[in-house]
Structure formats: C-alpha cells, structure tokens
Amino acid sequence: MKVVRSTEELAPARRAVAIGTFDGVHLGHRRVLDATRAAGPISTVVTFDPHPRAALGESVELITGVRRRVELLTGLGVEDVLVVPFDAELAGIDAAEFAERVLRPIGTEVVVAGSGFRFGRGRSGDLGTLAALGFDVRPVPVAEGLSSSAIRGLLRAGDVGAAALLLGRPYELDGTVVRGHARGAGLGFPTANLALAPELLVPAHGIYAGAALGHRAAISIGTNPHYGGRQLSVEAFLLDYHGDLYGHRVVVEVWQRLRTELAFKDEEELIAQIGRDVGEASAAIRPV
C-alpha cells in the first residue's frame, strides 16, 4: 500500500479508482470504496488536500483532517491513495484535462464515485464525461440524508450519537496535547488539552463521554465559563490513565453529550459535578 502526493509516485497499473474528497469517510463513502475493491484492478483512492471549496476561498469545517482521512481509507482495505494537492491552478483546468493529468497516468481503467460527483473547472465534468473519455464508470447511488453536510449539522448541534450512525463509527477529535492552565490537575482531574487544526469541526460546546488510548474519557469542549474563559479549549480526562502525553498526537472518540457548559458557585460544586460527569463517562456506551 502506498500513500503519495503526485502521479509520478504511483507506477502505471490497471486501477479501479474511487475519486472524491471523502471528508469523514462515512458510510456513503464506504459504499464507494466497496464498489472500488469489487471492481477487480488495484483499488486506489484519488482525494484532495485541501478541500476544494477551501482552496477556492470558502469556509469549510472538516470532519477529518487529511492525515486521519488517509488512515481511515487505508484501514478499509484500499491498496493505494493519491492525495492530489488542490490549488487554483488545478481548479482552473477542464474536466478532460484533469482526467488526462491525474487519472490516465496511473493506469485508471475503472472510475467509481457517487452519482452526483462533479469535477473540473466550474464543476463542469461528471461521470458521463469520464465515460465519454473511455473510462469504465461505476456510479454509486447517493443515500438520502447520508452526506458530510448532514454529519456536520448533527455535530454542530451536539448530536454525536446520530452523527456516529452516519459515520459508521464515533466522531473523533484528532489533535496534539499541549500545556494548558493545569486547573484540572488542581481539581483532581488532570486533563489532556488538545490543540486541533483550525479547519476541523468542533461539536457544540458541552461535556461529553468518549474514549482515547483505550481509556474512557470525560471531555470538555468550550470556553470554561466557570473561570470566565473566552477561548475555545478541548480537554479530555482519561479515566485510570497515568502518563505524560505532552507533545503526543491523540485521537479522542466522542460518544455522547452529557450536559451543557456551566458556571458554578464555587470549586466544591464544580468538583462534585465533574465527579458525576466522570461517573457517566465510565458507564457510557460506544454508539457504533
């Protein structure tokens, strides 16, 4: 299996190519990947970084960063992944040139994508365009209500359970542990403070149950109103974990929203509530 960023790094071979952004690698994407693997030739994904809309100046909140996206794709049995750097120059070429520049050089024979897939300058190309260029096109019907946009809406509302049903797995917060204010340690609940890429979607503020590194977790997403905070922070208290995580990448699964953020009359009341949150987190059920 290879993960590359240029066509020159993939030897020409008979390939069945799934093409798309695949943000979230949700259940709809998995149908495309299943059809690609079943097609016969080497199963290959062509995806883009950054997200095409973001490259064109639009605001896009990503469900998965490119590193995690590639990990999920390869974990589903894809043999090769080509991450195409998307920029204004690539956006300006027409559909036929895109096919000749990206698909033909790697030996693409079969192209699999959602039936609504569009590409090329002004989104002028579709699967019919690829069929006219001689590719064996395999459209995959789009399931109603199953899309990256629908998942983003659920996450913004804090409904991580419903989002997990569309993703086929819990939503994840993928970041690097950085030093925070160390308030959690002072309260008896030391937390891992996650620095996330700015383009990643953060669910609605609140307290959540989840898991990381094989441990249950109570997760705080928000501004810490008890301390008058204004900046977003994402903190995870890992139950029964002892170790130094500073500087390490950690992927936190988010299972269930427990409550909204609150300000308390004193730290005694805050500590009592955190204890209840931890108890709920220890009993939470993984949604998928």
N, C-alpha and C positions, 0 to 999 in steps of 0.2 A: 504494500500500500504506500502511495506517495501523496504528499500534500505539497503543491507547487503554486507559484505565482506567475508563471509565464508558460506559454505553449511550448517553448523550446525545451522546457524541463520534462515534458512528457513525450516519450517515444511514440511515433505514429503506430496505431494498432486498431484493430476492429473494436469500436467502443459503442456502448449504449450510454447516452449522456442524458442525465437529468439536469435541467437548467432552470435557475431561479434564484431569488435571494435567500429563501429558506429561513427567514427570521423566526426563531423559536423552534424550528424543526418539529412542528406539531403533527397531529395525526393526519391531516390532509397532506402534508409533505411526505409522510411515511408511505402513503398510498403511491405517490410518485416514485419513491425510492424502491418500493416493492416491484412496481412495473418495470423499473430500470434493471433490477437484478434478474428479473424473469425473462428479459429480452434475449439474453444469451451472450453477447460480447462483453468485454470488460466493462463493469459498471463504474461509471465516472460521474462526478457532480461538477458542474460549472456554476460557481456562485460569485458574488461580487462583494468588494470591500473598497470604500464604504458603501452603505446602502445607496442605490442610485438616486433616490429622492434627496438624500442628504447631500450627495455630491453636487446636486443642482440647486442647493441653497434652501431646501425645505427643511423644516424641523421634523425629525423622526426619532421617536423613542424606541430603542431596540429592546427586544425581548432577550436576545442573546448577542453577546459580542462575538466577533469573528473567531476568536480562539475557542470559545465554548461551542460555537456552531460547528466548527470543524470536528471537534471531539465527538459531538453527538452524531454527526454524519458518519464518521468512520466507525463509531460504535454500533451503527445499524447495518454494517456489512458492506458499505461502499468500498470499492477497491482503490480508486484514485479520486483526489479532489483538486480541482484547479480553481484557485481564488483569483479572479480577474480584478486587478486594480481599476476602479471605476473613476473616471475623471471627465472633464468637459470635452476632451478630445474624443474619448470613446463614445460619449453621449451624442456626439455630432455625426457619427458615421451612420449610413443607412443600414437596413436590415441585411441586405445581401452582403455588404462588405463585412459586417460583423460575423456572419456565418463563415466567410472565406478567411477572416483573420483569426477567429477563435475556434470554430468547430472543425473546419476541414483539416487544419494542420495536425490535429491529434488523432485523426483517423475516424472521426464520428460517422457512424452508419445509422444508428437509431437515435432519435431525439424524443425524450419523454418530458412532458410538462403539464401543468394544469391547463384545462381547456381555455382559460382566459388569458394565458400568457401573452405578453406583448414585449417587443424589444425593438432596438434600432431608433434612429433619430425620430423624435416626436411619437414614439411608440407605434410606428407605422407597420412594423412586422408582426406576424403571428405565426401559428403553426402551419397555416396554409402556405405562407411564404417559404417556410423551410421545406415543405413537401414539394413545392414547385422547383426548389433548388436541388432536388434529388434525394433528400433525406427520408428515411423511413420514420414517419411521425406517429407517435403513440400518445394521443391526448388522454388525460385522466380527468374524469368529471369532477367538478368542484362541489364539495358537500355544502349544502346550505348552512350558514351560520358558523362554519368552521374556517376561520381565517386568522391571520396575525392581527388584523384590526380588531376583530371581536375579542381576542385574548387581551389586547391592550386595554380595551374598555373595561373588561372584568377586573383587571389588575388595578386600574386607576380607582375603581370602586371598592377595592379591598377584598373582592370575592376570589380569593386564591384557590378555593376548592373547585369552583366552577371552571376557572382557568386551567387547573390541572386536568380536568376531564377532557379539555380540548387539546392540551399539550400531550397527554398520554403519560405525564409524569408531573411531579410538583414543580412550581415555578422556582427559579434559582436566583440568588444574589451572588455574583461572582466578583470577588474583589481581593484587595491586598490589605492585610491587617496593619494598621498604623496606630501610633500612640494617640490617646485621647486625653480626657481630663482625669481619668482614673477614679471617677466618682463611684463606679460600680464596685471596684475593689474595696473602697472605703465602706461601702454598704454591705459587704459580704458576698457580692455577686459580681466578680470580675468579668468584664465583657471584652470580646474581640471587636474592635472598631474597624469597620470595613470602609476602605476607600474604593469607590466604584468609578468606572469610566463615566464621564458626564453624559454620554449618549444613551446609557442604559436606563430603562424604565424602572422606577421605584414605585411599589404599590402604595395605596393610600396610607397615610400616617396611622400608626397604631401599634399595638403589641400583638405579636404573632407567635405561634408554636411552629417548630420546624426541627431541622437536624443538620449537623455538619460533622464531618470527620468521624462518623459512626456514633455520635452522641446526640441525644435530644437537645433542643435549644429553645430558649425563650428569646425572642428577637424584638428589639425596639426600633421602629422606623419613625423618624420625625425630628422635632426640634427641642425635645426635653423641656416642656413648658414648666415643669416644677422648678427648674433652675433659670427660667426666663430666657431660654435659648432661642435663637433665631435661625441658625444654620442647620441644614439637614444633617442628621447623623444616622448611621445604620450600625447597630450594636447587637451582638449575639452573646448570650451567656450559655456556654456549653455545659450541660449537667455532667458532673463527675469527670470533668476533663482537667488535667493538670499539666501545664507545659507552656512554653514561650512561643507564641505564634507571630510575634512582630516580624514584619517583612515577608511573611508567607502568604501565598495565594490560598484562599479558602472559598469553596463553593457551598453556600448555605441554602438548603431546601426550605421553602416557606409553605407550611401545611395548612394553617388555619388562623384566621384573625380572631384574637381573644377579646380585645376591647379597644376603645379609642385612647389617645394620649390624655393624661390628666395632670393637674397640679394638685398637690396635697398640702394639708395644713402644716405638716412637719415631717421630718425624715422617718420618725417612728411609723407614721401612717404609710409612707412610701415603702418602707422595708416590708411591712405587712402585706401590702398589695403585690410587691414583687414576689414574695413567697407564694402567694396564691397563683400568680402567673406561672411560676416555675412548676407548681403542682399540676396546673392544667396542661402545661407543655409536656410533662412527663407522662400524662395519660392520653395525649393527642394521638390520633390515628392518621397515618400517612394516607393521603387522599387517593392515590393510584397505586 
